[in-house]
Amino acid sequence: MDRNHELLLHLDRLHTTELGVLRIKKNLSLDTNHVVDWCKEKMKQPGVSATRKGKNWYVHFDGCILTINADSYTIITAHKEK
């Protein structure tokens, strides 16, 4: 992802809900309670791409897709790419 990308400029605003943490951990088989920090670190890596469609950003990395609300910077969900 371009270092000047809007999402990277607002990483400090990135967050999720308690249910979001559970959903992301389950969908990505994560073994951490620091899901938002994990997502931030992944988003900083080279080769990450992000596209905005309507009200959401879709961030692709390591065979995963994060869905992030573009206004509130809430991580809605995450899935493994099929």
N, C-alpha and C positions, 0 to 999 in steps of 0.2 A: 504494500500500500504506500502510496506517495507520502513522504514524511509531512507534507503540508496539508494532508487530507483532513477534511472537517472533523471526522471522527477522532483522529489522533489529537487534534487540537482541543478536544473536549473529553479526553479520557477521565479527567477528574470528576465529570458528571455521570459517568457510567455507573449504573446500579441495577439491582433486580429486587424482586419481592422474595419473601420466604418460600412461597410456592415455586417461584422461578428457580431458586437455588435447587430445590428438590427435583424439578423437571429437567434442568440442565444436567445435574449429576447423573440422573437416571438415563437420559437420552445419549449422553456421551460416555457413560461408564466411568465417571470421574471418582477419584478417591481423595477428594479435598473438600473442606468446608469453605474455602476461600475462592469460590467460583468466580466472582467478579475480578479478583486479582489475576486468576488463571486466564480469564478472557482478555484482560488488558495486556498481559505478557504475550499471548498468542497474536494479538492484533498488531503488536510492535515488530513482529518478525518479518523478514524479507519474503516476498512472494505472496503476501496476503492481498486479496482483492475485495473491494466493497462497491456495491451498487445500491443506488437508492431507487426504490419503486414505490411511488405513492408516499404513504406515511412511514414507511420502514426502510431501514438499511439492511442489506444482506451481506454478511462478511463471510468470505470463503477462505479456509486454511486447513491444511492437514486432513483433507477429506471431511471437514465439518462445515456447517453453515450456522452462523449466529443470526438471529433476527432481533434487530434493535429498533425501538421506536425513535424516529428522527427528531421529534420535538422534546421528549422527556429524557432520552438516552437510557431508557429502561431496556435491559436485555429481556426480551419476551420469552424466547425459547432457543434451543439449539438442537441440531439434528446431524447425524452422520449422512454424508451424501450417498445417494444410491447409485 
